[in-house]
Amino acid sequence: MTDKIERKTKYSNLRTEIFERLEKLKDEMNDMDTYVRQDIDDRNLRDEDIFRINEKIKELEKQIINVIEG
């Protein structure tokens, strides 16, 4: 019986941790959106910088897809 309670507690804690991490990621994505938009709107930004930002976003997309697909 104790084993079932410990599993449930660990499961609940893990679920809570996952939800907290998702919320943190949402906040970080919003921050990233703000900073990237500011950078892109900067007329002094070089093409190389825009390319670098684009490549990093592509890599982030791939990582998100990997997490979703498991």
GIWO-V627309 format. One line per field, one symbol per residue. ss: DSSP state (@ for helix, = for strand, . for the rest). psi: psi as a letter, one per 20 degrees, with the letter a starting at -180 (. if undefined). burial: b if it has 24 or more other C-alpha atoms within 12 Angstrom, else e. A space follows every 10 residues. Layout:
# GIWO-V627309
ss: ???
psi: ???
burial: ???
This chain:
# GIWO-V627309
ss: .@@@@@@@@@ @@@@@@@@@@ @@@@@@@@@@ @@@@@@@@@@ @.....@@@@ @@@@@@@@@@ @@@@@@@@@.
psi: ghgggggggg gghggggghg hggghgghgg gggghghggh ioiipqhhgg gggghhhggg ggggghggi.
burial: eeeeeeeeee eeeeeeeeee eeeeeeeeee eeeeeeeeee eeeeeeeeee eeeeeeeeee eeeeeeeeee
